[in-house]
Amino acid sequence: MTLIKIIAKLSFLLLPFITLAQDIDGMAIIEKGSYVPLYGGDSAKVEIKRFALDVYPVTNTEFQKFVGEHPEWDKKNVKALFADESYLRHWNANQTLKKGENSNSPVTNISYFAAKRYCECQGKRLPTLDEWEYVAMADETEPDAREKDSYNQFILGWYEKPAAFNQEVGSTFENYWGVYDMHGLVWEWTSDFNSVLISGESRRDVNADNNLFCGSAAIGSSDLMNYAAFMRYAFRGSVKANYNVRNLGFRCAKNLDKNNQSNENL
């Protein structure tokens, strides 16, 4: 066998590994595990399959490139069904940023539909609520820091501060998984962002508008002291898919387990 044929054969054998490395460029590998969500009926653990998650939220620059390639998502072209009047309101009509905006800040004023489509065009998807919470419960050193005072104080302290929309991605700490800005920058869309309020039984869903906004929110929760999570769940339940909110951005995820069918096509 000639040297060229040997090299060609080795390249073919290594192709799956090379492809994987390219596919997860800019993403952190999140190993499989389980966690107990704030809401989950009997508080049973949720199993999380191995997946990849963007290290940073999607930026204005990255979304500008997407809009340039997909003009149907330009603010002057997007359909009201997919985005309300606040869509990209911090951009000018020619897709440039308004004065004072930062190109390397997370893109916000983005609807669920726009975020979902962006991820699909990258060969990715939005993370599920459980995946997002699983990664977000980590601090710098531990995969689950929810019982640490310093972790909760950081999040609640962020909620108390006036919103600053010009902070660049990477402004907050790198967590256990190598992911930045899960807390402290913007809130983020998930593929099933309002699933806590949807029972799957239409007669019950008629009145499912509200427990997360009052004292009855504690019913069925696994951690009565997790105020930060209560706020996230309440916020998620209050938005609709075509809403565009100034402090709501997104990042993308990607399946790594070929048998992971539960999160496909979300």
C-alpha positions in Angstrom: 0.0 0.0 0.0 1.4 3.4 -1.0 2.0 6.2 1.5 -0.8 8.2 -0.2 -3.3 5.3 0.3 -2.3 4.9 3.9 -2.8 8.6 4.6 -6.1 8.5 2.8 -7.3 5.5 4.9 -6.2 7.1 8.2 -8.0 10.3 7.2 -11.2 8.3 6.6 -11.0 6.6 9.9 -10.4 9.8 11.8 -13.1 11.7 9.9 -15.8 11.2 12.6 -13.5 12.7 15.2 -12.4 15.6 13.0 -16.1 16.4 12.2 -17.1 16.3 15.8 -14.3 18.8 16.8 -15.4 21.1 14.0 -19.1 20.8 14.9 -18.5 21.8 18.5 -16.3 24.8 17.8 -17.3 27.6 20.1 -19.4 25.2 22.2 -18.8 23.5 25.6 -19.5 19.8 26.0 -22.0 19.1 28.8 -21.7 15.6 30.2 -24.8 13.6 30.9 -26.3 13.7 34.4 -29.5 14.4 36.3 -31.0 17.2 38.4 -34.2 17.9 40.3 -36.0 20.8 38.7 -37.8 23.5 40.6 -41.1 22.1 39.2 -41.6 18.6 38.2 -44.7 17.0 39.8 -43.2 14.6 42.3 -39.8 16.3 42.1 -38.3 13.2 40.3 -34.9 13.7 38.8 -34.7 14.6 35.2 -32.0 12.8 33.1 -29.9 15.1 30.9 -28.2 13.5 27.9 -24.7 14.6 26.8 -25.0 17.7 24.6 -23.1 20.8 23.5 -23.9 24.4 24.4 -22.6 27.6 23.0 -20.0 29.1 25.3 -21.5 32.6 24.9 -24.9 34.0 24.1 -25.3 34.9 20.4 -24.1 38.5 19.8 -25.4 41.4 17.7 -22.6 40.8 15.2 -23.5 37.1 14.8 -27.2 37.9 14.4 -26.4 40.7 11.9 -24.6 38.1 9.7 -27.6 35.8 10.0 -30.0 38.6 8.9 -27.8 39.5 6.0 -28.0 35.8 4.8 -31.7 35.5 5.6 -33.4 38.8 4.8 -36.8 37.5 5.8 -35.6 38.1 9.4 -34.8 41.7 8.7 -36.9 44.0 11.0 -38.6 45.5 8.0 -39.5 42.1 6.5 -40.3 39.9 9.5 -44.0 38.9 9.8 -45.9 40.0 12.9 -46.8 36.3 13.5 -43.1 35.7 14.2 -42.1 38.9 16.0 -43.9 41.9 17.5 -43.1 45.5 17.0 -40.2 45.5 19.4 -38.2 43.1 17.3 -34.6 44.4 17.0 -35.7 47.8 18.1 -32.1 48.6 19.1 -31.0 48.3 15.5 -31.4 50.8 12.7 -33.4 50.1 9.6 -30.2 49.2 7.7 -29.2 46.5 10.1 -26.6 48.6 11.9 -26.7 49.2 15.6 -28.1 52.3 17.1 -25.7 54.7 18.8 -24.4 53.4 22.1 -25.1 49.7 21.3 -22.2 47.2 21.4 -21.7 44.7 18.6 -20.2 42.1 21.0 -23.1 42.3 23.4 -25.8 39.6 23.4 -28.4 40.2 20.8 -31.8 40.9 22.4 -35.2 42.0 21.3 -35.3 38.6 19.6 -38.4 36.5 19.4 -38.5 32.8 20.1 -39.1 32.1 16.4 -36.1 34.2 15.3 -33.8 32.5 17.9 -35.0 29.0 16.9 -34.5 29.7 13.2 -31.0 31.1 13.8 -30.0 28.0 15.6 -31.4 25.8 12.9 -29.4 27.6 10.3 -26.2 26.8 12.3 -27.1 23.1 12.4 -28.1 23.5 16.1 -31.2 24.0 18.2 -32.3 25.9 21.2 -31.6 24.2 24.5 -34.4 22.8 26.5 -35.5 24.4 29.7 -34.0 21.4 31.7 -30.7 21.5 29.8 -30.4 25.3 30.4 -31.2 24.9 34.2 -28.8 22.0 34.4 -25.9 24.1 33.1 -27.0 27.2 34.9 -26.9 25.6 38.4 -23.1 25.4 38.2 -20.7 28.0 39.6 -17.0 28.2 38.9 -16.1 25.0 40.6 -19.2 22.8 41.1 -21.8 21.4 38.7 -24.6 22.1 41.3 -24.0 25.1 43.4 -27.6 25.9 44.2 -27.2 25.4 47.9 -24.2 27.8 48.1 -24.9 31.3 49.5 -22.4 32.9 47.1 -24.1 31.4 44.1 -27.6 32.6 45.0 -26.4 36.0 46.2 -24.7 36.6 42.8 -27.9 35.9 40.9 -30.2 37.9 43.2 -27.7 40.7 43.2 -27.9 40.8 39.4 -31.6 41.0 39.5 -31.4 44.0 41.8 -29.1 46.0 39.5 -30.3 48.3 36.7 -30.1 46.5 33.4 -26.9 47.2 31.4 -27.3 46.2 27.8 -23.8 47.1 26.6 -21.9 44.4 28.5 -19.9 42.1 26.2 -20.3 38.4 26.2 -17.8 36.8 28.6 -18.3 39.6 31.1 -19.4 37.1 33.8 -17.7 34.0 35.3 -16.8 30.8 33.4 -18.7 28.1 35.1 -17.9 24.5 35.8 -18.7 23.4 32.2 -16.7 26.2 30.6 -19.8 28.3 29.8 -20.1 32.0 30.4 -22.9 34.4 31.1 -25.6 32.0 32.3 -26.3 34.6 34.9 -25.5 38.2 35.1 -25.9 39.3 31.5 -29.3 38.5 29.9 -32.0 36.0 30.3 -32.3 33.4 27.5 -34.9 31.6 25.4 -35.3 27.9 25.7 -37.1 25.6 23.3 -39.9 24.8 25.8 -39.7 28.1 27.7 -43.3 28.0 29.0 -43.7 24.3 29.5 -44.2 24.6 33.2 -47.5 26.3 32.5 -48.7 23.8 30.0 -50.1 20.6 31.4 -50.8 18.9 28.1 -54.4 18.6 29.1 -56.4 21.4 27.4 -59.1 21.7 30.0 -56.5 22.4 32.7 -54.4 24.7 30.5 -57.3 27.2 30.3 -56.5 28.3 33.8 -52.8 27.6 33.8 -52.0 31.3 33.5 -51.0 32.2 37.0 -49.7 30.2 39.8 -46.2 31.4 39.2 -47.2 34.9 39.9 -48.5 34.5 43.5 -48.1 32.6 46.7 -49.4 29.4 45.2 -46.2 29.2 43.1 -44.7 27.3 46.0 -47.1 24.4 45.5 -45.2 21.5 44.0 -41.8 23.2 44.0 -38.7 21.3 45.1 -36.9 24.2 46.7 -39.0 26.9 48.5 -35.9 29.1 49.0 -34.8 29.2 45.4 -36.1 32.7 44.7 -33.9 33.1 41.6 -35.4 30.1 39.9 -38.9 31.2 40.9 -38.2 34.5 39.0 -36.9 32.7 35.9 -39.9 30.4 35.7 -42.4 33.2 36.3 -40.7 35.3 33.5 -40.7 32.4 31.1 -44.3 31.7 31.7 -45.2 35.4 31.1 -43.8 35.7 27.5 -45.2 34.6 24.2 -43.2 33.2 21.3 -43.4 36.4 19.2 -42.4 38.7 22.1 -39.1 40.6 21.9 -37.7 41.7 25.2 -34.7 44.0 25.8 -33.1 41.7 28.4 -33.9 38.4 26.7 -31.3 36.8 24.3 -30.4 33.2 23.5 -27.7 30.7 22.8 -27.7 27.4 20.8 -27.3 23.8 21.7 -26.4 20.6 19.8 -27.1 16.9 20.3 -24.0 14.7 20.8 -25.8 11.5 21.6 -27.1 9.9 18.5 -29.8 8.2 20.6 -31.0 11.5 22.0 -34.3 11.9 20.2 -36.2 13.7 23.0 -34.8 17.1 22.0 -34.9 16.8 18.2 -36.9 19.3 16.2 -37.8 21.5 19.1 
